């Protein structure tokens, strides 16, 4: 099963920790925290993208 990847500059679908992955899906171990609807930051190298590794827990119970 492949994980959904997101491109730099794309609005984050959920607040979460996003890990940078290489062009062929290799994990880098480098993560960024991004808030929902904020654009994902630039990656260090061209062709890299993001995957969600740890969704943020919402205290209020709202989605």
N, C-alpha and C positions, 0 to 999 in steps of 0.2 A: 504494500500500500504506500503510495507516495503522498507526501504532505503538500498542502497548498503553499505555493511560494508567492511572495509579494515583492514588487520592484521598488527601488528607492524613489521617493517623491509621491508614491501612491498613498492615499489616506489609509491609516491603520483601521482595520475593521473592528478590532477590539483592543482594549487596554491590556498590554501584556509585555513579557520579555520576548524579544525577537532575536533569534540567532542568525548571524550572517552565514550563508552557504555559498559554495562555489558554483560555477556554471554547470557542473555535472552533479550537483547535489551534495558534495562533500562538506561536512560540517567544519567550521573554523574554530569553534569554542568562544568566539567573540559575540557578546550580546548587547543589545540596546533596549532600554525601557521606553516604550512609546504609549502615549495616551490615545484613546479612541478618537478617530477623525483627524488626528494630527498627521502631517506627512512623514513618511519613513525617511530617516536621514540618509545622506549619501554613503555608499560603501567605499572601503579603501581601494578596491580594484574594480575595473570595468567587468561586467558580466555577472557580478555577484548579486544575490537577492536575499530575502529574509524568509524565515519560517517561525511560527509561533511555538515557543517552547514552554512557557509558563504563563497562562492567563491570570490576570490580576483578580483577586477576590474582591467582590463588591460588598461592602458592609451593609448597605441599605436594602439589599435584596432585589433591587431593580435591575433590569437588563438594559 
